[in-house]
Amino acid sequence: MKITYWSDYACPYCYIGEMRLKRAIAEIPELKDVEVEMKAFQLDPNAGAHAEGDTQTRFANKYGISMEAAGRQIESISEMGRAEGIDFRYATTLFTNTMDAHRLTKLAQSKKDPVLTERVIEALFDAYFTKNRELADRGLLQEIGENCGLDAGEVRDMLSSDQYRDEVLTDEKAAAYHGIHAVPFFVINERYSISGAPDREGLRSALLKLMEKEAEEAMATGMSCGPEGCRIR
């Protein structure tokens, strides 16, 4: 099974959705050989290199709600994150540009090592939502890259250039082409889509239904499986 999802490191639902997806997959023993690929989606490509203002004010202004309502929604989202085992500190995040964080992810993905890539993705989400660091800080990104196992020189060269910028923009163009305007957005086997961050049971149920449907389709086309493998009748 191939699961592709568009995500941004400044998106709380993306972090929550990613955690729920991993756990839903783990709860389905019969789901084998799952490939998960993150694609870039910047919530604000014009964001600066340093945070301006606090999260609550930015949230209130963005959605046109009162500061009190913004505070309640931020805490509600944080509670969702904590329920997934994350030390979620959304209220004190420092919102900056995430292009370089996505470029670091692309460098990790270029190594064709899913474990390495997952370490980088998790470290970037953790840096933003738990440690409340600025993801546009190249010193931080250098540190994350090295700590996760990337070559220090490669990370430094990437950050000091435009390497992988085109790949990030290509991901975003693909999202626009598919009509994706909000994240997280999951596409399974290039056929089925899930928008937002449904709860773990909802994701698990969706994956099981998709497995069942594809198995039924395989039988309908005449595929048969036995002790020696599968074949088309």
N, C-alpha and C positions, 0 to 999 in steps of 0.2 A: 504494500500500500504506500502511495506517495501523498504526503500532506504538505501542501505549500501554504504559507500564511504571510500576509502583509502585516507589518508591525512597526511601531516606533518606540524608542526607549523612554520617551516622555509620556507615554500613554499608560495610565494605570490599568485599564482593562486588558491591555496587551500582556502585561506581566502576569496578571491574574489568569487570563485565558491560557497563556503558555503553561503555567503550573497545572491548571486543570486538565489541559490536554495530555501532558506527560503522565499524570496520575490515571486518567481514563484509559490510556494505552496500556499502562502497567496492570490494570485491573482486567484485561482481556487476554488471558494466556494464549488463546488460539490465534491471536493477531501477531503474525510473524513478519519479519523483514519490513519493518515500517521505516520509511525514509521521510524525515521531516526537514523542510527547508524554509528558512525565514527570508522574506524579501523586504526591502526597505520601503518605508513610507514616512516622510517627514510631515509632522503635523503643522509645522510652521517653518518652511524653508528660509524665511527671512529673519528668523530669530537671531539675536546677537550672540557674541562670544561670552557675554557675562549676563547674569540674571538681573532683570530690572523689576523691582517690586516683589511683593510676596504672593504666594500661591492663591490665597483666599481672594485678594483684590483682583488678580488676573482672572480667576474663575468667575467671579461676580460680573466683571466687565464683559467677558467672553459670552456668557449666557444671558446677560441682561437681568440678573436677579440680585436680590439684596445680599449684603455681606453675611447676614445671619443665615440665609438660605444656602449660600455658598459654603459656609462653615459646616452646616449640617450635611450637605452632600459630600463634601470632602471627607468628613468623618465616616459617613456611611460606606464610601468606597474603601477607606482605610480598613474598616472592619471586615470587608470582603477579603481584602488582602491578608489580614491577620488570620482569618479562618482557613486560609491555604498554607499557613505556617510561615508567612513572610513577616518580618519585623517592619511592617508597612508604615512609612512616615510621609504620607502624601502632603500634609499641611506645610511641611518645611522644605519641600523640594525647591531646587534652584533651576528654573527653566532656561535653557540655552539652546543654541543650534545643535542638531544631532547628526549633521552630515559626516563629520569625522568619526563618530561612533559607528555609523553604518559602514564607513570605509574600512574601519578596523575589522568589522564583522566579515566584510568581503575578503579581506586578507586571510582571515581564519578559514573561511569557506574554501579558499583556493588550495588549501592543504589537503582537502579531501579526507579530513579526519573529523567525523561527527562528534567525537568526545571533546576534542579541542575546541571546535566551534561552539558546542553547548557551554563549555566553560566560559568562553568569551561573552556569549550572550547573557548568561546568568550573572557574570561579574558586572556587566554594564547596567543591567536592570538593578542589581543590588547597589551599585554606586549611586544611582539616581534616587531610588525610592527608600533605601535603608540608610545609606551613609550621607545622602543629600549633598552629593558633589556636583560640580558643573561639568557636564559631559562634553563641552567644547574645550575643556582644559586638556591640551595636548600632553602635558606632563602626566596627568592622570591616565590618559589613554596609553601612553608609553608604559606606565607602570602596570596597567591591566594586561596589556599584550604580553609583556615579559612574564608576569606572574602566572599567566595561563599557559605559557609554553611556547609562545612565538619568539622568533629570533629578534633580539633587541635592535640589530642593525636594519632588518627588514621593516620593523615597525617604525623606526626613526625615518627611514627613507620614504616610506609611504606617507607619513604625516607631513613631511616637508615638501611633498609634491601633490599633484592632483590625481594620483593613482587611485583607481576604483571609483572615482567620481562619476564617470560615465555609466558604470554598472549600477550605481545607486539611482541615477536619473532614469535609466532604462527600466528598473523595477517600478518606479513611480509612473512612468508612461504606460507600462503594462497594466497597472492598477486603474489608471484613467480609462484605458481601452476597454477594460472589463466592467467599467461603471462602479469601481470601488472608491467610495468617497469617505469612508470611515473605517477605522481599524479597532480591534483585530478582524481580519477576514480570512477564513480558512477555505481552501479548495482541496478536495480529496479526489485523487485519481483523475484530475482534470475534468471531472464531471459534476461533482456535488459541492455545494458551497454552504458555509455556516458563517453568518455575520454576528459579530459581537462575541461576548464571553459567557455562553450558557454555563450552568453549573456542571460539576463533574459528572453527575448522573445523566444529565441531558446529553453531554458529549459522548459518554459511554454508550448510551442508548442509540444515538445517531450512528456511531461507528458500527455497532452490532447490526443495525438495520441495513447499513450499506453493505456490510459483508454478506448478509443474507440475500440481499437483492442481487449482488454480483454473482453469488453462487447459483441462484436461480437462473440468471441470464446465461451463465456458462452451461448449465444443464440443458437449457432451451436450445442452445446452438449445437448441441450434440457432443459436448465435451464429456468424457468419462474418465474417472480417476480410479486406479486400483493400486495394488501393492507395488507395481513397477512404475508408477507415475501416472501422468495425465496425457490423454490424447484426444484428437478429434475423430469422432466416429464417421 
